[in-house]
Amino acid sequence: MRLKSMVVLGVLAGSLSLLYAQGAPTGGAVNPSKKQQKALEELKGKVDGKIVWATSRVNSNHDIWIMDADGADKKALTTSPGNVDWFSRFSPNGSRVLFVRSKAGWVKEMDAKYYDKWDIWMINTDGTDEKKVVESGCWSTWRPDGETIIFARGAKVYTKNLSSGEEKMIFDAEEKIKKGAIAQQPEMSPDGKLLAMTVRGSERQTGIYNLETGEWHTTGGGCQINFWPSSNKVLRMNEGHGKGGTEVLCIDINENGKPTQPIRGLRVPKEIQFMDLPLRRSHEYFPRIDPSENWLVWTATQYGHDHDIYDYEVFIWDINTNKKKDFVRLTFHSGNDRWPDIHTGEIGAAPASTEEETESQAVSDEEMSEDSESESMDENTDDGADESGSEE
């Protein structure tokens, strides 16, 4: 009997491994409740824009989909059944989308650290002109000029000019933080002075690197840190706390990138706790603020944790209401939905940056390579950061 039980358990374990090796569940559509449907109807006309995100609802390996910011007109933007498409980001004018694609077949998000498994692609928001723009890279985001992008290859962070094809290394986590450290989700402030990122590998924390001074300012543990468009705040995810085991934080920073109040590990001041859904589906991830700084989008699940397998759904919230109960759920599907990005306003409009900001950015980009040679910041690294943060 004992041998038979062990055989059954072995078969079940093998079946689960095979399932996850093949991709995420495609799931099926679910009906919103009357309250959820009413919230969707009330949202119409209040937000003008688009949301892109990765979903397994048709392709178990994930495609990039696009919808109106009020949840209407959902449709596929990419169709690549032989690859995993994820981490989509709108260009400054909303006309193009960067995304990450696996080189072949199902690759788990946990393997984002293996940059040679991924390439960076770009596509217009009307579905045309899909093309590869970076070989062997991950975690791509835009600069305000709409022609320069930021991305990571393991410990190193690069910029690339899409017109000239020139790549420039601006940061090395092994050199500046700790041997064996990996840079994930690097994002540069609009003025080009600060670099926010999640650090994994031999060191687990989030923080902001000042490209001018060479200083590292920790923002504690967690993951998924990104700037507000005005650069005076960052969002980051916090694990091990909140109603569903996670919460979204909003952290004020000064012009040098240093948090205005000290943050260590995952225990944080109550004042910076920003969004924690009150319902069962309160395991939040992937927060993103729109360019107007009025809307927060993110996803949340009520069970599980793996970002690319479990049933996360997309939500939106008008942060000006200051009432967290006014959030609206936008997707209703048991497949996996993750990493949303939002662009508000007219698609194709000129970037919001002024000529003065553009000129300042050009100077900053020119100086990045030199600035990145600053002294190692081992002394400034928060070696006591909580180790419970999940690796992306």
MIGU-914645 format. One line per 4 residues: for each residue x, y, z of C-alpha. Coordinates in steps of 0.001 Angstrom, whole numbers, m for minus. Example, Ala and Ser with C-alpha at 12.3 -4.5 7.8 and 13.67 -1.06 7.14 Angstrom:
MIGU-914645
12300 m4500 7800 | 13670 m1060 7140
end
This chain:
MIGU-914645
0 0 0 | 2798 2365 915 | 4599 1623 m2356 | 1376 2213 m4310
863 5601 m2590 | 4406 6617 m3417 | 3850 5693 m7067 | 627 7749 m7203
2346 10754 m5624 | 5197 10404 m8085 | 2789 10367 m11030 | 965 13449 m9705
4229 15304 m9166 | 5350 14392 m12667 | 2037 15571 m14124 | 2308 18931 m12362
5885 19363 m13523 | 4822 18579 m17090 | 1928 21047 m16865 | 4159 23896 m15686
6837 22959 m18206 | 4285 23486 m20975 | 3090 26892 m19829 | 370 28577 m17827
m3300 27573 m17709 | m5350 29217 m20478 | m8381 29218 m18211 | m11741 30644 m19234
m13917 33751 m19003 | m15781 34445 m15753 | m18754 36748 m15212 | m18368 39920 m13153
m20708 40375 m10205 | m23416 43056 m10376 | m21242 45324 m8240 | m18218 44784 m10469
m20281 45396 m13612 | m21640 48631 m12146 | m18107 49814 m11322 | m17052 49116 m14932
m19999 51106 m16289 | m19238 54030 m13984 | m15600 54055 m15133 | m16554 54718 m18776
m15748 58270 m19824 | m13530 58898 m16807 | m10228 57552 m18162 | m8943 57929 m21717
m6058 55672 m22675 | m4807 52139 m23237 | m3472 49291 m21105 | m1125 46548 m22316
m412 43382 m20368 | 715 39767 m20735 | m1909 37020 m20647 | m2157 33253 m21085
m5888 33321 m21936 | m5312 32121 m25516 | m1673 31065 m25588 | m356 29180 m22549
3059 30709 m23234 | 1565 34249 m22956 | 919 36955 m25543 | 749 40723 m25163
m2813 42056 m25192 | m4152 45627 m25325 | m7424 47170 m24113 | m8979 50538 m23437
m8100 51861 m19990 | m11733 51356 m18925 | m11501 47627 m19736 | m13252 47702 m23107
m12077 46297 m26469 | m9644 43624 m25276 | m7591 42088 m28089 | m4269 40403 m28806
m1358 42626 m29797 | 1143 39784 m30320 | 556 36163 m31293 | 3602 34003 m30735
2555 30510 m29572 | 6137 29242 m29663 | 7451 31895 m27272 | 6673 33677 m24001
5817 37387 m24466 | 5730 39539 m21318 | 6876 42774 m19561 | 5266 45185 m22047
5947 48943 m21766 | 4401 51840 m23725 | 6639 54333 m25513 | 6337 57939 m24196
3769 58836 m26875 | 1943 55514 m26578 | 2418 54508 m30221 | 4834 51605 m29625
5261 48844 m27073 | 8474 47202 m25899 | 8189 43639 m24656 | 10380 40687 m23714
10162 37418 m25664 | 11713 34040 m24888 | 14064 32734 m27543 | 12250 29402 m27638
9252 27853 m25912 | 8091 28139 m22318 | 10560 29920 m20049 | 9577 30763 m16463
9675 34343 m15225 | 12006 33170 m12482 | 14525 32663 m15287 | 14616 36379 m16152
18087 36386 m14573 | 19300 34217 m17457 | 19304 37025 m20009 | 20513 34731 m22793
17069 33081 m22761 | 15352 36333 m23785 | 15297 38998 m26484 | 13643 42429 m26496
11070 43188 m29175 | 8972 46163 m30211 | 5575 46505 m31915 | 3257 49373 m32854
32 49599 m30859 | m1928 48872 m34034 | m127 45503 m34296 | 2222 46441 m37145
6023 46487 m37509 | 6908 43819 m34938 | 10696 43494 m34724 | 13542 42442 m32451
15511 45404 m31059 | 17903 43755 m28534 | 19550 40347 m28693 | 19841 38595 m25309
18369 41121 m22893 | 15489 41574 m20448 | 13514 44192 m18445 | 13295 46920 m21106
11900 50418 m20428 | 11830 53697 m22390 | 13583 57049 m22098 | 11602 60299 m22680
13053 60806 m26191 | 11186 57707 m27416 | 14295 56422 m29191 | 16451 55271 m26260
15680 52283 m24045 | 17096 50808 m20832 | 17531 47065 m20324 | 19471 44491 m18283
21816 41617 m19018 | 22369 39878 m15708 | 24329 42277 m13489 | 24753 44937 m16172
22352 47710 m17197 | 22540 49228 m20675 | 21046 52001 m22760 | 20414 51516 m26463
19590 54076 m29121 | 17083 52417 m31436 | 18008 54670 m34361 | 21780 54243 m34283
21856 50798 m32641 | 24508 51988 m30160 | 24544 50212 m26792 | 26213 51683 m23702
26743 49981 m20334 | 25823 52387 m17508 | 25754 50173 m14392 | 27225 46901 m13128
25544 45470 m10004 | 28489 43145 m9306 | 30898 46064 m9327 | 28732 48584 m7512
26789 46406 m5071 | 28096 42885 m4519 | 29699 40010 m6413 | 26947 37775 m7752
24294 40524 m7675 | 21768 40694 m10534 | 19972 43835 m11777 | 16267 43384 m12478
13645 45823 m13775 | 16034 48801 m14085 | 14248 52082 m14733 | 15806 55523 m15158
14220 58716 m13868 | 13024 61055 m16654 | 15903 63496 m15991 | 18436 60674 m16394
20066 61167 m12981 | 18667 58192 m11054 | 18425 54453 m11704 | 15880 52417 m9719
16094 48624 m9670 | 15417 45352 m7907 | 18602 43512 m6892 | 18641 39724 m6717
21262 36967 m6691 | 23799 37412 m3886 | 21983 40517 m2586 | 18210 40956 m2191
16852 44477 m1964 | 15522 47413 m3939 | 17111 50798 m4296 | 18056 53866 m6302
21506 54526 m7743 | 22540 58119 m8348 | 24395 58101 m11670 | 26016 61470 m10912
27327 60812 m7393 | 27710 57017 m7505 | 25635 56637 m4302 | 23229 53775 m3678
20100 54528 m1629 | 18271 51439 m406 | 14477 51361 m401 | 14404 48172 1645
13429 44670 530 | 10653 43723 m1839 | 10744 44103 m5617 | 9264 45854 m8663
10361 49414 m8005 | 9531 52105 m10572 | 9381 55897 m10745 | 6443 58212 m10757
6662 60360 m13921 | 7628 63384 m11796 | 10533 61411 m10232 | 9763 62565 m6679
8336 59189 m5671 | 8722 55498 m6410 | 6319 52603 m6195 | 7528 49256 m4898
6065 45937 m3907 | 6283 44718 m330 | 5950 41022 561 | 5078 39354 3838
2699 42155 4837 | m758 43293 3811 | m4103 41502 3781 | m3111 39012 1081
576 38814 1903 | 1598 41789 m252 | 1030 45540 m440 | 1956 48412 m2772
4176 51140 m1294 | 4612 54761 m2363 | 7981 56151 m1230 | 8913 59854 m1341
12501 60531 m2423 | 14640 63666 m2581 | 16427 64988 m5678 | 19395 62688 m4967
17209 59557 m4920 | 17302 59064 m1151 | 14037 58141 614 | 12817 60965 2840
12526 58494 5711 | 14761 55455 6366 | 13454 52109 5066 | 14972 48761 6005
13915 45330 4837 | 10161 44729 4566 | 8923 46389 7761 | 7875 49834 6606
6235 52962 8059 | 2456 53007 7799 | 2550 56332 5936 | 4040 54767 2799
1502 51936 2525 | m359 52874 m648 | m2658 50104 m1930 | m3797 46902 m238
m7054 45507 m1600 | m9677 44884 1097 | m11083 41722 m528 | m9904 38115 m807
m8036 38920 m4037 | m5425 40962 m2192 | m2128 39430 m3306 | m1072 42491 m5337
1779 42792 m7836 | 3002 44797 m10853 | 1914 48364 m9886 | 2230 51113 m12494
1285 54835 m12458 | 41 56486 m15658 | 1841 59534 m17178 | m742 61954 m15724
m137 60527 m12231 | m3871 60033 m11717 | m4307 56305 m12264 | m2730 53211 m10724
m2923 49850 m12515 | m1786 46531 m11045 | m2821 42888 m10826 | m3835 40733 m7890
m4690 37121 m7127 | m6416 35392 m4225 | m4201 32302 m4155 | m748 31217 m5240
2237 33432 m5935 | 4053 32434 m9136 | 3681 35462 m11378 | 3309 33622 m14668
1019 30763 m13645 | m1652 31849 m11178 | m4905 33708 m11787 | m3933 37374 m11458
m6476 39982 m12637 | m5953 43603 m13748 | m7258 46482 m11590 | m7336 50279 m11942
m7771 53003 m9302 | m8210 56760 m9501 | m5710 57741 m6793 | m7266 61208 m6432
m10336 59724 m4740 | m8135 58636 m1811 | m10680 55872 m1300 | m9177 52452 m1877
m12661 50961 m2136 | m13087 52794 m5469 | m10792 50400 m7340 | m12229 48757 m10480
m11456 45246 m11691 | m10883 45264 m15475 | m10299 41608 m16402 | m12445 38573 m15672
m10615 35456 m16823 | m9076 32513 m14971 | m5944 32545 m17134 | m2821 34394 m15998
m2756 38207 m16423 | 365 40140 m15377 | 2653 43161 m15809 | 142 45796 m17001
1250 49220 m18258 | m980 52231 m18875 | m784 55169 m21257 | m3348 57945 m20869
m4149 60651 m23385 | m3890 60655 m27159 | m1838 57871 m28751 | 981 59284 m30876
1081 62667 m29148 | 4499 64248 m28539 | 6259 63205 m25321 | 5493 65442 m22358
9146 66410 m21753 | 10124 69996 m22546 | 13007 71061 m24793 | 14991 71948 m21686
14450 68479 m20202 | 15415 66842 m23518 | 18630 68867 m23693 | 19427 67973 m20073
18823 64299 m20881 | 21200 64439 m23835 | 23950 65754 m21565 | 23108 63180 m18901
23279 60275 m21381 | 26669 61521 m22557 | 28005 61468 m19015 | 26491 58115 m17951
29416 55953 m18956 | 31843 58110 m16987 | 29534 58337 m13975 | 29102 54563 m13868
32800 54203 m13080 | 32270 55701 m9609 | 33543 53850 m6552 | 31829 50682 m5370
28916 51249 m3036 | 29427 48220 m832 | 29566 50524 2209 | 26149 51954 1368
24464 48621 650 | 21833 47456 3131 | 23340 44081 3952 | 20587 43544 6500
17792 43596 3927 | 15050 41025 4482 | 15680 37848 2488 | 12015 36923 2051
11435 38975 m1127 | 10542 36873 m4154 | 12976 36636 m7033 | 11451 37717 m10310
end
